Amino acid sequence: MKDTATKPDLHPNLQGLRIPLIGSPLFIISNPDLVIAQCKAGIIGSFPALNAREADGEPPLLEAWLKQITEELDRHNQENPDNPAAPYAVNQIVHRSNGRLERDLEICAKWKVPVWITSLGARVEVNEAAHSCGGVVLHDIINNTFAKKAIDKGADGLIAVAAGAGGHAGQQSPLALIREIRSWFDGPVALSGAIACGESLLAARAMGADFGYMGSPFIATHEANAQDEYKQMIVDSTAEDIVYSSLFTGVSGNYLKKSVERAGMDPDNLPSADASSMNFSSGSSKPKAWKEIWGSGQGIGDVKDIVGAGELVDRVAAEYKAAGKRLAAEFAG
C-alpha cells in the first residue's frame, strides 16, 4: 500500500494510509475486530476507550484490547512488509463525569497509542499524556471557537464535526466550518459529516481537510458490534430518516427515526435536554430506557449492503480514485 493519501508534513502517526480516511469511534459498536480490519484495509481505525468495560474485580479490558490490536497489527506488518497496516486511534471522553479517564490515560500511554481522539472538553493533562508516549491528539469540535480552545490547550489537530455527522454533531455547514478553521490553522484537520463514499471524501480534501472521518457506514459491517436490526436499519434508511435531538444524551446529535419510533416516541416532537444530563460515570450518557435509540449520520443513503469493513474501504478507495481522475481531467491542459 503506497502512501499516496497524506501530506508529507503531517505527524508520522498520521501517515502511511491507503486513502485519507479515519474510521470514527462508534459507541458500543467499535471493537478490536473492527479496528483491526480498518487498519489492515489502510485507514485509521478507532474505538472509544469506554467501549472496553469489564466486570467489577476483573482486570481492565482496555489493556486486553490494546494488546490484541497491537499484536495483531504487528503480526500483519511482519507478514506484509509491502502492505503495512495503518495506525489506530483511541477515543477518550474527557467530560468530568468520566471517572475512568485517569486510569485509561495511563493504560493508553503504557501501550503507546499512536493517535488519541478527544471529545467533550479539551484538557491540557490529556494532551500531555498523549505526547508523553509519542502520540498525536485530534480533538473533535463543532465550531471555530471550540477549535481555537482545543489548540490553545495543546491538541495537535482537529476533527470538525459538521452538520450531518452521526452521533453528537454540530449544525454548521462543512463548507463554512473548514474554511473558518483554515483561516488560522494549518495543522491536521479531519472532516466529519455525512462522508460515506469516495466522492464525499474527495470533497472534504478539496475543501481543505486532510482526512475524512467516517462512522455510520461501518455500523453495517460484519465486524461491527451492532444488532442485526441496527445494521439493516442503516441499509434501509436515507438522510430523510435521520432526526437531530438533544434528548437522549444532553448533547444534540443525529439518530435513526425508525429506532425512535420503535421506542414509542414521536421523532417529530421530541423534547430537549441540556448538557447537565450528561453522565459518563458508568461508561455511557444514554439511559437504559433509550439503549435502543440508534445513532447515524445523514450519509447512509450510500450504504446498500452489510459487508466486511475491508470491502467497504475498497469501495470508498475505488470511488475516491475515480472521482479524482474525473476532476483532474477537467483541469488538464
ABEGO torsion letter per residue (X at the ends): XBBAABBAABBAAABGBABBBBBBBBBGABBAAAAAAAAAAGBBBBBBAAABBBBBGBBBAAAAAAAAAAAAAAAAAAABAABBBBBBBBBBBABAABAAAAAAAAAAAAAGBABBBBBGEBBAAAAAAAAAAGBBBBBBBABAAAAAAAAAAGBABBBBBBBGBBEBBBABBAAAAAAAAAAABABBBBBBGGBABAAAAAAAAAAGBABBBBAAAAAABAABBBBAAAAAAAAABBAAABBBBAAAAGBBBBBBAAAAAAAGBBAABBBBBBAAABBAAAGBABBAAAAABBBBBAAAAABABBBBAAAAAAAAAAAAAAAAAAAAAAABX
